[in-house]
């Protein structure tokens, strides 16, 4: 299995492998030992499409029997036009079709005496953390995004099913649950018994927080009712961490994006969140060089960033995506201007990050150990999600530590994105 793209796609890969493992299939560590290769693709940006096509081509060269699934699979002609020898192409969440394609090339031969499936299913993440998908699809109509076209409208999983999966994961040793969806705040709003706006995600977060693991929320749109989640962070029920996709700050840019949030209100909401939970970590992503973005609009974004003082920030240069409505917008920004704005934005964000991390030197905090090697331990604080945020490194005294341990450290050094510390005995 080659899994590309976001954590939501990784969860899809885990579900496919879990189903295959239950039927008696083994997972090969390399191309040579596999009877077939499944490539789970990403199709959000042109660069992601190119990466997916490269991965398919490599699998064809190394193995020859390739089944394609995932977001790019929604456009089968695009894939077969580049790689006509693939065995099958399926879209996202089409698990049954993937299994059918595997059955065709490698018929199952299950043996109930030797086929074992862990209760938590097959995981592609380290044992001590796991992604927990609570819904599929999205009801927003952002002009730069084609996710609703590929994955459909919002479809929330029943709360009981989410909690059962979370309980199984924690019972299997998972210490951190990373809650993901396209719009976590909207969880449950597609049900007939909608109750109050935001009540479903607040109730779910509270229930997940009772399981004893770290609970980290991703992709939280800044609706007013997000305020109701923050007290759960202040009291330690869930991690004091919000991943909020602001995307921009200038109201005209946001209107051209057809974003569901308004920048003029987000600064007030950020101040309110910090008032309730001073230790909250705010992460976000932004698009620079969106069609029509003027220098004045970009400067507004820089000024907003200075005022917001976000803890974790990422940015993308805008690029056209086949099928996105933003392609037809006038006044596309030249590539060299996009690059310049990206560099200036990240320089500003890096300076904010460096100052915030320097302020942590001398403090004590709990960290989760991700790995141990000859150089020491690689850990994460409550402010760091795996693979997208920074790390805390422990250079010595790690002999008794193991991945998944949660220990207290004293921070003694900081860089722009990472920390170093010593275990508090």
C-alpha positions in Angstrom: 0.0 0.0 0.0 1.3 3.4 -1.0 -0.7 6.1 0.9 -0.5 9.7 -0.2 -2.1 12.9 0.9 -3.7 14.1 4.1 -4.5 12.2 7.4 -8.1 11.6 6.1 -6.6 9.6 3.2 -4.4 7.7 5.6 -7.5 6.6 7.6 -9.0 5.4 4.3 -5.9 3.3 3.7 -6.1 1.9 7.2 -9.7 0.9 6.6 -8.8 -0.8 3.3 -5.9 -2.7 4.9 -8.1 -3.7 7.8 -10.7 -5.2 5.5 -8.0 -7.0 3.5 -6.2 -8.3 6.6 -9.5 -9.7 7.9 -9.8 -11.7 4.6 -6.4 -13.3 5.2 -4.2 -11.0 3.1 -0.7 -10.1 4.4 0.9 -6.7 3.9 4.1 -6.7 1.9 6.9 -4.3 3.0 8.1 -3.8 -0.5 7.1 -3.9 -4.2 8.9 -7.2 -4.9 7.0 -9.3 -2.4 3.6 -8.0 -3.3 1.0 -9.7 -5.6 -0.5 -6.2 -6.2 0.1 -2.6 -5.1 -2.7 -0.3 -4.0 -1.9 3.4 -4.5 -4.2 5.8 -2.5 -3.9 9.1 -4.3 -4.3 12.8 -3.5 -5.9 15.0 -6.1 -6.4 18.4 -4.3 -3.6 20.4 -6.0 -1.8 19.9 -9.3 1.5 19.2 -7.4 -0.3 16.5 -5.5 -1.7 15.0 -8.7 1.8 15.0 -10.2 3.1 13.2 -7.0 0.3 10.6 -7.3 1.0 9.9 -11.0 4.7 9.5 -10.1 3.8 7.1 -7.4 1.6 5.1 -9.7 4.4 5.0 -12.4 6.9 3.8 -9.8 4.6 1.0 -8.7 4.0 0.0 -12.3 7.7 -0.2 -12.9 8.6 -2.0 -9.7 5.6 -4.4 -9.5 3.3 -4.1 -12.6 0.0 -4.8 -10.9 -1.4 -1.6 -9.6 -4.8 -0.6 -8.2 -5.5 3.1 -7.8 -7.9 4.6 -5.3 -8.4 7.9 -3.5 -9.3 11.4 -4.4 -7.5 11.4 -7.8 -9.4 8.2 -8.6 -12.6 10.3 -9.0 -11.1 11.2 -12.4 -10.4 7.8 -13.8 -9.7 9.1 -17.3 -6.9 11.4 -16.0 -5.2 8.4 -14.4 -5.6 5.9 -17.3 -4.6 8.6 -19.8 -1.2 8.7 -18.1 -1.0 5.1 -17.0 -3.3 2.9 -19.1 -1.9 -0.3 -17.6 -3.3 0.1 -14.1 -5.7 -2.7 -13.2 -8.5 -0.6 -11.7 -9.3 2.9 -10.6 -11.7 3.7 -7.8 -12.6 7.0 -6.1 -12.4 8.0 -2.4 -14.2 5.8 0.2 -15.0 3.1 -2.4 -13.7 0.3 -0.2 -15.7 -2.4 -1.7 -14.5 -1.7 -5.2 -10.9 -1.8 -4.0 -11.5 -5.2 -2.4 -13.1 -6.4 -5.6 -10.0 -5.3 -7.6 -7.7 -7.1 -5.2 -9.8 -10.2 -5.4 -9.5 -10.2 -9.1 -5.7 -10.1 -9.2 -5.0 -12.1 -6.0 -8.0 -14.2 -5.0 -8.2 -14.6 -1.2 -7.3 -17.9 0.5 -8.3 -17.2 4.1 -7.2 -19.6 6.9 -9.1 -19.0 10.1 -6.4 -20.8 12.1 -3.7 -18.4 11.2 -5.4 -15.2 10.1 -5.4 -12.8 13.0 -6.8 -9.2 13.1 -6.1 -6.9 16.0 -9.2 -5.5 17.6 -8.2 -2.0 16.7 -7.7 -2.8 13.0 -4.6 -2.2 10.9 -2.8 1.1 11.7 -0.3 3.0 9.5 0.7 5.3 12.4 2.9 4.4 15.4 1.1 2.4 18.0 0.8 5.3 20.5 -1.2 7.8 18.3 -4.0 7.4 15.8 -6.2 9.5 13.6 -9.9 9.3 14.4 -12.1 10.3 11.4 -15.5 11.6 12.7 -17.1 12.6 9.4 -16.7 12.5 5.6 -17.4 15.3 3.1 -18.0 19.0 3.5 -20.9 21.4 2.9 -18.8 24.5 2.2 -18.3 25.8 -1.3 -14.9 27.5 -1.1 -13.9 28.4 -4.6 -10.4 27.0 -4.5 -11.5 23.6 -3.2 -12.9 20.5 -5.0 -13.1 18.3 -1.9 -17.0 18.4 -1.8 -17.0 17.2 -5.5 -14.7 14.3 -4.6 -15.9 13.3 -1.2 -19.5 14.6 -1.2 -21.5 16.5 1.4 -21.0 16.3 5.1 -21.8 12.8 6.5 -21.1 12.6 10.2 -20.4 9.2 11.8 -22.7 8.2 14.6 -21.2 9.3 18.0 -21.5 5.7 19.4 -19.5 4.4 16.5 -16.8 7.0 16.9 -16.6 6.3 20.6 -16.4 2.5 20.1 -13.5 3.0 17.7 -11.8 5.4 20.1 -12.2 3.0 23.0 -10.7 0.1 21.0 -7.8 2.3 20.1 -7.1 3.4 23.7 -7.5 -0.3 24.8 -4.8 -1.2 22.2 -2.3 1.3 23.6 -3.1 4.5 21.8 -2.1 7.5 23.9 -3.2 10.3 21.6 -6.3 10.6 19.4 -6.1 13.0 16.5 -9.7 14.0 15.5 -10.0 14.7 11.8 -12.6 15.5 9.2 -13.1 18.2 6.6 -15.0 20.4 9.0 -14.8 19.2 12.6 -16.9 22.0 14.0 -19.8 20.9 11.8 -19.9 17.4 13.2 -23.5 16.3 13.6 -25.1 19.3 11.9 -26.3 17.0 9.1 -28.4 14.9 11.4 -32.2 15.6 11.7 -31.9 16.0 15.5 -29.4 18.9 15.0 -29.9 20.1 18.6 -28.0 23.3 19.3 -25.3 24.5 16.9 -22.0 22.9 18.0 -23.6 20.7 20.7 -22.7 17.5 19.0 -18.9 18.2 18.6 -18.8 19.6 22.2 -20.4 16.4 23.5 -18.2 14.2 21.4 -15.1 16.0 22.5 -16.1 15.7 26.2 -16.8 11.9 25.8 -13.5 11.3 24.0 -11.7 13.3 26.7 -13.0 10.9 29.3 -11.1 7.9 27.8 -7.7 8.9 29.3 -5.8 9.7 26.1 -4.7 13.0 24.7 -7.4 14.3 22.3 -6.3 16.8 19.6 -8.8 18.6 17.3 -7.9 19.3 13.7 -9.7 21.4 11.0 -12.0 23.4 13.3 -13.7 26.2 11.5 -14.0 29.4 13.7 -17.7 29.4 14.3 -18.9 31.2 17.4 -19.8 28.0 19.2 -16.1 26.9 19.1 -16.0 29.0 22.3 -17.8 26.1 24.0 -14.9 23.7 23.2 -12.3 25.9 24.9 -13.4 25.3 28.5 -12.8 21.6 27.9 -9.2 22.6 27.0 -8.8 24.8 30.1 -9.9 22.0 32.4 -7.7 19.4 30.7 -10.4 17.2 29.1 -8.9 17.7 25.6 -5.6 19.2 24.6 -5.4 23.0 24.5 -4.9 23.0 20.7 -7.0 24.3 17.9 -6.2 23.8 14.2 -8.2 26.5 12.5 -8.0 27.0 8.7 -8.3 30.8 8.5 -6.8 30.9 4.9 -6.6 34.7 4.7 -7.4 37.9 6.6 -8.6 40.5 4.1 -12.4 40.5 3.8 -12.3 41.0 0.0 -9.9 38.0 -0.4 -12.1 35.9 1.8 -15.2 36.9 -0.2 -13.4 35.8 -3.4 -12.6 32.5 -1.7 -16.3 32.2 -0.6 -15.0 31.3 2.9 -17.5 30.8 5.7 -15.6 32.9 8.2 -15.0 36.6 8.5 -11.6 38.0 9.4 -12.9 41.0 11.2 -14.4 38.7 13.9 -11.6 36.2 14.2 -9.3 38.4 16.2 -12.0 38.9 18.8 -12.6 35.2 18.9 -8.9 34.5 19.3 -8.8 36.9 22.2 -11.8 35.3 23.7 -10.3 31.8 23.4 -7.1 32.9 25.0 -9.0 34.6 27.8 -10.7 31.3 28.6 -7.6 29.1 28.1 -4.3 31.1 28.2 -2.3 28.0 27.3 -4.2 27.3 24.1 -2.1 26.7 21.0 -3.5 28.0 17.7 -2.5 26.5 14.4 -3.6 27.6 11.0 -2.9 27.6 7.3 -3.1 30.4 4.7 -3.1 30.8 1.0 -0.9 33.5 -0.5 -1.2 34.8 -4.1 -4.9 34.0 -4.4 -6.4 35.5 -7.6 -7.0 39.2 -7.3 -4.8 39.5 -4.1 -3.3 43.0 -4.1 -0.3 44.1 -2.3 -2.6 46.0 0.1 -4.6 42.8 0.8 -1.4 40.8 1.4 -0.1 43.5 3.8 -3.4 43.2 5.7 -2.7 39.5 6.1 0.8 40.3 7.5 -0.6 42.9 9.9 -3.3 40.4 11.0 -0.6 37.8 11.6 1.3 40.2 13.8 -1.8 40.9 15.8 -3.1 37.3 16.0 0.3 35.9 17.1 -0.6 32.4 16.1 1.6 29.6 17.5 1.8 27.3 14.4 1.5 28.6 10.9 1.7 27.0 7.4 1.2 28.6 4.0 0.6 27.5 0.4 1.1 29.4 -2.8 -2.2 29.4 -4.7 -2.4 27.1 -7.7 -5.2 26.2 -10.0 -7.0 22.9 -9.4 -9.0 21.3 -12.2 -12.6 21.9 -11.5 -12.2 24.6 -9.0 -14.2 27.8 -9.5 -11.3 30.0 -8.5 -9.6 29.1 -11.8 -12.0 31.5 -13.6 -11.3 34.4 -11.3 -9.6 37.4 -12.9 -6.2 38.9 -12.0 -4.2 35.8 -11.3 -1.0 36.7 -9.4 2.3 36.0 -11.2 4.4 33.2 -9.9 7.3 35.4 -8.9 5.0 37.6 -6.8 3.5 34.6 -5.2 6.9 33.3 -4.2 7.9 36.7 -2.8 4.8 36.9 -0.7 5.2 33.4 0.5 8.8 34.1 1.6 7.7 37.3 3.4 4.8 35.6 5.1 6.9 32.6 6.3 9.6 34.9 7.5 7.1 36.8 9.6 5.5 33.6 10.9 9.0 32.1 11.7 9.9 35.2 13.8 6.6 34.9 15.8 7.3 31.1 16.4 10.8 31.7 17.5 9.8 34.3 20.1 7.0 32.1 21.4 9.3 29.1 21.8 12.1 31.2 23.4 9.5 32.2 26.0 9.1 28.5 26.9 12.8 28.1 28.0 12.9 27.4 31.7 9.3 26.0 31.9 8.2 22.5 32.6 5.7 20.6 30.4 4.5 17.2 29.6 5.7 15.6 26.3 4.8 12.4 24.5 7.8 10.3 23.2 7.6 9.5 19.5 10.9 7.7 19.0 14.2 6.8 20.5 17.5 6.5 18.6 21.3 6.9 19.2 20.9 10.7 19.4 18.2 10.7 22.1 14.4 11.0 22.2 12.1 12.8 19.7 9.0 14.0 21.5 6.1 16.4 21.1 4.5 18.8 23.5 0.7 19.3 23.8 1.3 22.1 21.3 2.6 19.9 18.5 0.7 17.6 16.2 2.7 14.8 14.5 4.4 15.6 11.2 3.1 19.1 10.8 4.4 20.9 13.9 7.7 21.0 15.8 9.4 18.6 18.2 11.0 18.6 21.5 14.3 16.7 21.7 15.9 15.1 24.7 19.6 14.5 24.1 20.5 12.4 27.2 19.0 10.4 30.0 16.5 8.5 27.7 17.5 5.0 28.5 14.3 4.3 30.4 12.0 5.9 27.8 9.9 4.2 25.1 7.6 5.5 22.4 4.3 6.4 23.8 5.6 7.4 27.2 4.4 10.8 28.5 7.0 12.5 30.7 7.7 15.9 32.2 10.6 17.8 30.9 12.2 21.2 31.6 12.9 23.2 28.4 16.5 24.5 28.2 16.8 25.5 24.5 14.7 26.7 21.6 14.9 27.3 17.9 12.4 28.7 15.4 10.3 25.6 15.4 11.7 23.1 17.9 12.6 22.8 21.6 15.2 20.8 23.6 14.8 19.7 27.2 15.7 17.4 30.0 13.6 14.8 31.8 12.5 16.0 35.2 13.4 13.2 37.7 
